[in-house]
Amino acid sequence: MEVCRTGPPWRVAHGSRPCVSGSAGGRDRRPDSLVLRVDSIVRRVTLVRVRDRPRSLFRLALCGIALAATFGCGTDRSDEPAMMDVEAATRETEEWRARHEADYRREWVTIAGLHFLEPGGHTAGSAPANDIVLPPGVPDVIGRFELDGRRVRFEPEPGSNVRIDGQPVARAVDLADDGDPEPDELEIGDVRMVVHRSGERRSLRVWDPDGEQARGFLGFEWFPIQMDYRVAGRFIPDASVLELTVMNTFGDLDTYTTEGVVEFTLQGRTLRLRPFTTRPKRFYLVFKDASSGDETYEAARFLYADLRDDGTTVLDFNQAYNPPCAFNPFTTCPIPLPENRLPVKVLAGARAYPDHPALPIP
């Protein structure tokens, strides 16, 4: 039997048929009670006698108020950001989840190591005697990494066949880290390495698509798509742009730009979140909620949103996702700001990973 749930079309859970349907470019079909109500209003307007002009005007005004309450003052609400057609909104989130899973499997699931560097030299290779032990299949020694202040230099072992951009590294080279616009990526076979910046510290991040982390990944689990968790927000800018230092899961302080807060209503409560700005009009939200540690990951979840020209944004919590530290111990993730800890349960987006690693800091 087909399920029919009452409520506005943008608040109908995925997989159910809304009683009030409205499709982009289509004609709304409203419940019988609404039709009868409007028909009654129109009939009363028609029967107003012309000679009773003052009373007619008064009754017409009341009818106008009733019609406005029923239809939103006669305006087209379809352009409000959170009120997308249910089918279109569901399809958008399904497509987003598919892209997200593919990206995560390629870029985060395959991270196989994170080696923090101390000042001085560090030998690297697959042999256990190295300071940095790399995955099997890599030569016993590929070279030496040297940290001098914030600079990391790589000195290749002759014949190691380490490459950058497909070209062999024949002599010592200073490496751009992942905080730079174009970091240098060392490659040897299928194994990749990049200098990672965590606060003031530098480390060597290693990817191995055939490694233990990649083979043991347990996949993604999502809550059903629910339109109650797709909400419109109002951006409230700060007086000036702020640069905040935010602790990550390794206890280091990273810097993020923020320009204001987003105010929205969820579960009947007015709430606020402070997003970071990754580029103009692009918001990156790091938050916790009352479900964190139970139904969802304990440390945080992430969500992206775009700022519209009219100062509004859409927070679609169906696209809230787990940070990579939920399943991979070799990743660093920001900890939510105190103001980004919501007092309600957000049972949307990514569920808790079945077997998450212990956080480096409590």
PyMOL commands that set and color helices and strands:
alter all, ss='L'
color gray80, all
select helices_A, chain A and resi 9-11+32-47+53-71+77-79+86-107+212-215+227-229+317-319+324-326+338-340
alter helices_A, ss='H'
color red, helices_A
select strands_A, chain A and resi 4-5+17-18+111-116+120-125+132-133+143-148+151-156+163-164+167-168+173-175+186-188+191-198+201-207+230-247+253-266+269-273+276-279+282-287+301-306+312-316
alter strands_A, ss='S'
color yellow, strands_A
deselect
rebuild
show_as cartoon
